[in-house]
Structure formats: structure tokens, C-alpha cells
Amino acid sequence: MRQQIVTAITAIASRLYGFEGEVELTRPDEQFGDYATNIALQLAKVAGKNPREVAETIAADLRADVGAFSASLPVLLRTFTDWRVVLGFALIFSGALFWLGVISRADFSFAYPLLALSYVIALLPAWLVLGESVTPNRIVGALVVVAGALIIGWEQR
């Protein structure tokens, strides 16, 4: 995803402003979005325009290149036949079957709170695969969830 964004912004900057080089993309604080670039500041001098105007022009072209969501049949077919979407549905369906098996064999009041462990388990792939930052607050929260699961499990022994 990151490389696709860099490629798209580089192409737009080259087409509109004759930019030659590589666009630098960084991960800002979470409150500012997923990615940030200072390409508008770099191009503003060359273009003799306000950086905000340059940024808005690049953003408009980027939206036009990427396209808006469309509920047309070809788009829906392409979306729902993509292997990642099909795999996602298969995993969710498998999880639902597994969950039905769990609640048919265990007390619901015991099994349901253990679902919170999924938040703990999700920390690892979020960090390793998606490159998300695992802050001390998230780690403490995960430990609280684990402690709660242990307390609930302890009662059943």
C-alpha cells in the first residue's frame, strides 16, 4: 500500500509540476492520519503557489486516479471475487462455526468474556504485519484483559 501511494503521488507531482525524484512518505502521529508527505512544500517554491493549493491539487488528482467507491456490478464483482476478500469471508465463517461449537459446550458467561483475548492476540499481527506501533498503554490494556480472562478461568476450576 505504501509503495502504491508513493508511486501515485510521484506520478501526479511529475505530471503537474515536472517533479523528478522520490516522494518521501512518513508515518505521522495517529491523529494526523496514516501517512504524510511534504511534497506540497517542496513543489510550492517551484510552482510559485501556496503549499496548501499545491496539496489540494495533488489530493484532487490522487482521488481521481484512485477513484471513488462505486456500487456498480463490475466493481462489486471484482471486489467480492478478490482472493483476499474471499479469504476474509472464509475466515469469518470458520470463526463463527468455531464460536458456535464453543458456546454449545461451555457456559456462555464463561466463554463470552474470553472473546476479549482476541484484542490481545490481534496486537502481534498488527505490529508485525501492519507495522502499527504497540504503545505501553496498549500493552497494559492487553495485560488487564489477560488478567480478567485468568480470573474468569480460575473460577471454573
C-alpha positions as CSV (number, residue, x, y, z in Angstrom):
1,M,0.0,0.0,0.0
2,R,2.8,2.4,1.0
3,Q,4.6,1.9,-2.3
4,Q,1.4,2.4,-4.3
5,I,0.8,5.7,-2.6
6,V,4.4,6.9,-3.3
7,T,4.2,5.8,-6.9
8,A,0.8,7.6,-7.4
9,I,2.0,10.8,-5.7
10,T,5.3,10.8,-7.6
11,A,3.4,10.4,-11.0
12,I,1.0,13.2,-10.2
13,A,3.8,15.5,-9.0
14,S,5.8,14.7,-12.1
15,R,2.8,15.3,-14.4
16,L,1.6,18.5,-12.8
17,Y,4.9,20.1,-11.7
18,G,7.7,18.3,-13.5
19,F,8.9,16.8,-10.3
20,E,11.8,14.4,-10.6
21,G,12.7,12.2,-7.7
22,E,11.2,10.1,-5.0
23,V,8.3,11.2,-2.8
24,E,9.1,10.7,0.9
25,L,6.2,9.2,2.9
26,T,6.3,9.1,6.7
27,R,4.0,7.8,9.4
28,P,2.8,10.7,11.5
29,D,1.1,10.7,14.9
30,E,-2.2,8.7,14.7
31,Q,-4.3,11.9,15.0
32,F,-2.9,13.1,11.6
33,G,-3.7,10.0,9.5
34,D,-1.8,7.0,8.2
35,Y,0.8,8.7,6.0
36,A,2.2,12.2,5.5
37,T,4.5,13.8,2.9
38,N,6.0,17.3,2.5
39,I,5.8,17.2,-1.3
40,A,3.5,20.2,-1.4
41,L,6.1,22.3,0.5
42,Q,8.8,21.1,-1.9
43,L,6.7,21.9,-5.0
44,A,5.3,25.2,-3.8
45,K,8.6,27.1,-4.4
46,V,8.9,25.6,-7.9
47,A,5.3,26.3,-8.8
48,G,5.2,29.7,-7.2
49,K,2.0,28.7,-5.4
50,N,0.7,28.4,-1.9
51,P,1.6,24.9,-0.4
52,R,-2.0,24.3,0.5
53,E,-3.1,25.0,-3.0
54,V,-0.5,22.5,-4.3
55,A,-1.6,19.9,-1.7
56,E,-5.2,20.3,-2.7
57,T,-4.4,19.9,-6.4
58,I,-2.4,16.8,-5.7
59,A,-5.1,15.4,-3.5
60,A,-7.8,16.0,-6.1
61,D,-5.7,14.3,-8.8
62,L,-5.0,11.4,-6.3
63,R,-8.7,11.0,-5.7
64,A,-9.4,11.0,-9.4
65,D,-6.6,8.4,-10.0
66,V,-7.7,6.1,-7.2
67,G,-11.4,6.7,-7.9
68,A,-14.4,6.8,-5.7
69,F,-16.4,3.9,-4.3
70,S,-18.9,2.6,-6.9
71,A,-21.7,0.2,-6.3
72,S,-21.8,-0.9,-10.0
73,L,-22.0,-4.6,-10.7
74,P,-18.5,-4.8,-12.3
75,V,-16.9,-3.1,-9.3
76,L,-18.8,-5.3,-6.8
77,L,-17.9,-8.5,-8.8
78,R,-14.2,-7.5,-8.9
79,T,-14.3,-6.7,-5.1
80,F,-16.1,-9.8,-3.9
81,T,-14.1,-12.2,-6.1
82,D,-10.8,-10.9,-4.9
83,W,-8.9,-13.7,-3.1
84,R,-8.3,-11.5,0.0
85,V,-12.0,-10.7,0.4
86,V,-13.0,-14.4,-0.2
87,L,-10.3,-15.5,2.3
88,G,-11.7,-12.9,4.8
89,F,-15.2,-14.2,4.4
90,A,-14.0,-17.8,4.8
91,L,-12.1,-17.0,8.0
92,I,-15.0,-15.1,9.5
93,F,-17.3,-18.0,8.6
94,S,-14.9,-20.5,10.2
95,G,-14.7,-18.3,13.3
96,A,-18.5,-18.3,13.5
97,L,-18.6,-22.1,13.3
98,F,-15.9,-22.4,15.9
99,W,-17.8,-19.9,18.2
100,L,-21.0,-22.0,17.9
101,G,-19.0,-25.1,18.9
102,V,-17.6,-23.2,21.9
103,I,-20.9,-21.9,23.2
104,S,-22.6,-25.2,22.8
105,R,-20.0,-26.8,25.1
106,A,-19.2,-24.1,27.6
107,D,-21.2,-21.7,29.8
108,F,-21.9,-18.5,27.8
109,S,-21.0,-16.4,30.8
110,F,-17.6,-18.1,30.8
111,A,-16.9,-18.2,27.1
112,Y,-18.0,-14.7,26.1
113,P,-15.6,-12.7,28.2
114,L,-12.8,-14.8,26.8
115,L,-13.5,-13.2,23.4
116,A,-11.7,-10.2,24.7
117,L,-8.5,-12.2,24.3
118,S,-8.8,-11.6,20.5
119,Y,-7.8,-8.0,21.2
120,V,-4.6,-9.3,22.9
121,I,-3.9,-11.8,20.1
122,A,-4.5,-9.0,17.4
123,L,-1.6,-6.9,18.8
124,L,1.0,-9.2,17.4
125,P,-0.1,-9.3,13.7
126,A,-0.9,-5.6,13.9
127,W,2.6,-4.9,15.0
128,L,4.4,-7.5,12.8
129,V,2.3,-7.4,9.6
130,L,0.7,-3.9,9.6
131,G,3.6,-2.1,11.2
132,E,1.4,-0.5,13.9
133,S,3.0,0.9,17.0
134,V,2.3,-1.1,20.1
135,T,2.3,1.6,22.8
136,P,2.8,1.0,26.6
137,N,-0.9,1.8,27.1
138,R,-1.9,-1.0,24.7
139,I,0.4,-3.4,26.4
140,V,-1.0,-2.5,29.8
141,G,-4.5,-2.8,28.4
142,A,-3.7,-6.3,27.0
143,L,-2.3,-7.4,30.4
144,V,-5.6,-6.2,32.1
145,V,-7.6,-8.3,29.5
146,V,-5.4,-11.3,30.2
147,A,-5.8,-10.8,33.9
148,G,-9.5,-10.7,33.5
149,A,-9.5,-13.9,31.4
150,L,-7.4,-15.6,34.1
151,I,-9.8,-14.5,36.8
152,I,-12.8,-15.8,34.9
153,G,-11.0,-19.1,34.1
154,W,-9.8,-19.5,37.7
155,E,-13.5,-19.6,38.8
156,Q,-14.3,-22.6,36.6
157,R,-11.6,-24.8,38.2
